[in-house]
Amino acid sequence: MQPNRLDLVQELKYFIDGGRQTKVGMCDAFFDYTFEYQGNSAKLVHSPLTDKCYLTLVIGMKLGYGGNPYGPAGTGKTESVKALGQCFGRQVLVFNCDEGLDYKSMGRIFIGLVKCGAWGCFDEFNRLLEEQLSAISQQIQVIQFAIKEGRPMMELLGRTVEVNKNAGIFVTLNPAGKGYGGRSKLPDNLKQLFRPVAMSAPDFELIAESTFISEGF
């Protein structure tokens, strides 16, 4: 078996390094496995779309960015982030964004995520008010810089916060426009903080077949 074959390199892998620390990742991007107990929950059916999403998010994290799955409702954006977090042994907290969240509320959520090393998945991020997005992008930029540079502490909302390098921020977007009221387009400075991945229509035949087989049919 050739270890450098592309189809093998881009598979999610686990191993124990020389320091007896369990690592997880794909390609050349590997992270600590954090052993967060997830329970025996139902698993996401893997499809080529899922693999593309995983690869984009993992490489984005290695480069110090967040992840931004975008596409129509029902394509598995949030579920893919949750499933990847489960593979990494992370606690994944999902927040439904709306006009009532301001930068102070988001800042308090960010502080909690960074201190405990959890992943935050902000669903329908483009429902936040446009005037709040600029301040929120500054907060995300501070967090990503601290994690990428390995800083033990950072300043946010006038507080000194301890940084857990395992924290992560992900956003999902529904299309802004017809059929999706209340959504706005993200400003360019905010887009640059996330690696986008287009989530198209899932392969329902493959998902149905895998589900039936796993149930014993």
Residue pairs with C-beta under 8 A, 6 or more apart in sequence:
1 8
2 8
3 9
9 26
9 27
10 26
10 27
10 51
10 55
11 26
12 24
12 25
12 26
12 54
12 58
12 87
13 24
13 25
13 26
14 22
14 23
14 24
14 33
15 22
15 23
16 22
16 23
17 23
21 32
22 32
22 33
22 35
23 30
23 31
23 32
23 33
24 30
24 31
24 32
24 33
24 87
24 88
24 89
25 31
25 58
25 62
26 54
26 55
26 58
27 55
27 58
27 59
28 62
29 58
29 59
29 61
29 62
31 61
31 88
31 166
32 165
32 166
33 88
33 89
34 88
34 89
34 90
34 117
34 166
35 89
36 89
36 90
36 91
38 86
38 89
41 86
43 83
44 50
44 76
44 79
44 80
44 82
44 83
45 206
45 207
45 210
45 211
46 210
47 202
47 203
47 206
47 207
48 203
49 75
49 76
49 199
49 200
49 202
49 203
50 76
50 80
50 83
52 197
53 69
53 76
53 80
53 84
53 197
53 199
54 80
54 84
54 87
56 67
56 195
56 196
56 197
57 67
57 69
57 80
57 81
57 84
57 170
57 195
57 197
58 84
59 195
60 66
60 67
60 194
60 195
61 67
61 168
63 195
64 144
64 145
64 147
64 148
65 144
65 193
65 194
65 195
66 140
66 144
66 168
66 169
66 170
66 171
66 193
66 194
66 195
67 81
67 168
67 170
67 171
67 194
67 195
67 197
68 170
68 171
68 172
68 173
68 191
68 194
68 195
68 196
68 197
69 77
69 78
69 80
69 81
69 170
69 172
69 173
69 196
69 197
69 199
70 77
70 172
70 173
70 174
70 175
70 196
70 197
70 198
70 199
71 77
71 173
71 174
71 175
71 198
71 199
71 200
72 174
72 175
72 199
72 201
73 174
75 199
75 200
75 201
75 202
76 199
76 202
77 172
77 199
78 94
78 121
78 123
78 172
80 199
81 92
81 119
81 121
81 170
81 172
82 92
82 94
82 121
85 91
85 92
85 119
85 121
85 168
86 92
90 117
90 118
90 119
90 166
90 168
91 116
91 117
91 118
91 119
92 118
92 119
92 120
92 121
93 113
93 118
93 119
93 120
93 121
94 121
94 123
95 109
95 120
95 121
95 122
95 123
96 123
96 124
97 122
97 123
97 124
97 125
97 126
97 127
97 128
98 124
98 127
98 128
99 127
99 128
99 129
99 182
101 128
101 132
102 129
102 132
103 132
103 135
103 136
103 139
104 157
106 128
106 132
106 136
106 139
107 139
107 156
107 157
108 157
109 120
110 120
110 139
110 140
110 143
110 156
110 169
111 156
111 157
111 159
111 161
112 118
113 119
113 120
113 167
113 168
113 169
114 143
114 146
114 147
114 154
114 156
114 161
114 162
114 163
114 164
114 167
115 161
115 162
115 164
116 164
116 167
117 164
117 165
117 166
117 167
118 166
118 167
119 167
119 168
119 169
119 170
120 167
120 168
120 169
120 170
121 170
121 171
121 172
122 169
122 170
122 171
122 172
123 172
124 172
124 173
124 174
124 183
125 171
125 172
125 173
125 186
126 173
126 174
126 176
126 183
126 184
126 185
126 186
127 182
127 183
127 184
128 136
130 184
130 187
133 186
133 187
133 190
134 187
134 189
134 190
136 190
137 187
137 189
137 190
137 193
139 156
139 157
140 169
140 190
140 193
141 193
142 154
142 155
142 156
143 154
143 156
143 163
143 167
143 169
144 169
144 193
145 151
145 154
146 153
146 154
146 163
147 163
147 165
147 167
150 165
151 163
152 162
152 163
153 160
153 161
153 162
153 163
154 160
154 161
154 163
155 161
170 194
171 194
173 183
173 186
174 180
174 183
175 183
176 183
176 184
176 185
177 183
